[in-house]
Amino acid sequence: MSMQINRYTDQSLLIIEPVGDMGLYNLGELRALLQKLRETQSLKVVIDMGKVPGIDSITIGFLLQETTLFTEAGGALKLAKISPSVRKSLTITETLSQMSVYEDLQSAKNSF
C-alpha cells in the first residue's frame, strides 16, 4: 500500500506532506525523494506530519537517520504537526529530543 506524498515549496523551503500511516512497507518513495533533495542541494525541508496517524519503529529510525544526513549535508530536516500517537512513539523510544519537532508549520518555517 503506497503512501500519498504531497509537496510544495514556500520560499526556500520544501514542505513534504505524507498522507497515511508511515511504515517499513511504504518508506521507499519518501526515502528516494529525500535523497534526491540532498543531491540537488535542496536542504531546507519540513515534513508536515499532520496527516500521519501512526508510525512504526522502522520509520523512527528512518527519520533519525534522515535528520542526521540533512545536518551533515549542511541543511536541516524538521517535523511539524505530529499527532499525539506519533509523539508518544517518539517519546517512548527517547528519540523526540533528537529531532527538530514543531507544533505547527509556521513555527517550523520560522526556525530556519
Buried (B, 14 or more C-beta within 10 A) or exposed (E): EEBEBEBEEEEEBBBBBBBBBBBEEBBEEBEEBBEEBBEEEBBBBBBBBBBBBBBBEEBBBBBBEBBEBBEEBEBBBBBBBBBEEBBEBBEEEEBBEBBBBBEEBEBBBEEB
